[in-house]
Amino acid sequence: MPDIMRHAPIPPELFVENRRRLAALLEPHSLAVVNANDVLPTNADGTLPLQPNSDLFYLTGIEQEETVLVLAPDAFEERHREMLFLRQPDDRLRTWEGDKLTPAEATRISGVKQVRWLSELPTELHRLMCEVEHVYLNSNEHPRAVIEVESRDARFVRELQRRYPLHDYRRLARLMHRLRVVKSAAELALIRQACALTARGFERVLRFVRPGVNECEVEAELAHEFLRGRGRFAYPPIIASGANSCVLHYNRNDRTCRRGEVLLLDAAASYANYNADLTRTIPVGGRFTRRQRQVYDAVLRTLRAMIRAAVPGKLHRDWQREAEELLTGECLRLGLLTPREVRRQDPDRPAVKKYFMHGLGHVIGLDVHDLGYLSEPFAPGWVLTVEPGLYLPREGFGVRLENVVWITADGPVDLMAGVPLEAEEIEAAMRRRDPGLAEEKHPSPRTGRRPLR
């Protein structure tokens, strides 16, 4: 089998079970179709790397462009109940892009026994459309999605409805949200691998960071660790020093880190398309100032409390409100808010929003902001991020801390419990800096010259 996937092979039983769970939710005499994502253009003749469609991967493990999954659990012919359609390779494609999946390889990955070439899709789909009553088609229904580019799924929906206008069309996304928010043991194992790879990257950064390094060099150290671990960045990394640590989605990553500042690192690995999410705030010089430490400890206390509060039955909005109440108390102790401001605050816009203006956390999995309805109570099997923060632009720094938590009936399990978090742990790790990583690679922060060898 060609080395098509960067990550280690995943047992196909994961995908077989996911398809079984989906089939159980479909109405009788139904059809469901899921398409691969498009390969998106850049400029001239350039293209972006393919981002696998999360729903297609969840159901098949396939990461190849132009793939289509068709499910018809009640089809008369058993061979039509699960079919996977692939792009057919030819000599020109092999020369320019290398090997593509063969039917046998796709079966080995996905567990789908009927694998056909894409040219057969119109005939097989017509046969099934003549049998079924209900058709489940996919769309991006994430509440925070900004949809400006028509997807492959959207084009497929439009064309199928044009050709077969009398069928009962249904939303597959509603079912995928229900399924994907609860992680199986196999999925949890892959998230743990992403968390472990993230931890290795952060520990490398702790040995590397010192005054004079550039934010982009810190990003490069993380990339080194993630890529050698057969992963990648889960999202564009935030490497934010000094006042940049108050910019929530900062990603220029081009400033020199200076002594006396903090460096906020919101960067994590993705492994086998399953994502981690980690934020740490560290002192560039290796030791927090008194004020930085006060703010750091306030955020840390909130993080630990809100991890404990992530229990089945809790609504996200109530969890968020609890965090805001805790941080309000911390801001009073830090002198950031006055009792009068708190008494006079608008309940819908609490005073603490000046310093903590974002959500406490989100579900995570195949997408960093994964599928799941936050209007529903937390349940066993959910995986959440917990990320309180305080941002003080007038003082030139912000602190955010973030871990990934698995919700169980017996209480939350911190999947990043082993990653340095206490201020003393951070400072101790930074005292063990590796001179081979940084000392002779970077100019002196005072002179801008490289040290003589």
Buried (B, 14 or more C-beta within 10 A) or exposed (E): EEEBBEBEEBEBEBBBEBBEBBBEBBEEBBBBBBBBBBEEEEEEEEEEEBEBBBBBBBBBBBBBBBBBBBBBBBBEEEEBBBBBBBBBBEEEEEEEEEEBBBBEBBBBBBBBEBBBEEEEBEEBBEBBBEBBEBBBBBBBBBEEEEEEEEBBBBEBBEEBBEEBEEBEBBEBBEBBBBBBBBBBEBBBBBBBBBBBBBBBBBBBBBBBBBBBBBBEBBBBBBBBBBBEBBBBBBBEBBBBBBBBBBBBEBBEBEBBBBEBBBBBBBBBBBBBBBBBBBBBBBBBBBBBBEEBBBBBBBBBBBBBBBBEBBBBEBEBEEBBBBBBEBBBBBBBEBEBBEEEBBEEBEEEEBBBBBBBEBBBBBBBBBBBBBBBBBEEBBBEBBBBBBBBBBBBEEEBBBBBBBBBBBBBEEEBBBBBEEBBBEBEEBBEBBEEBEEEBBEEEBBEBEEEEEEEE
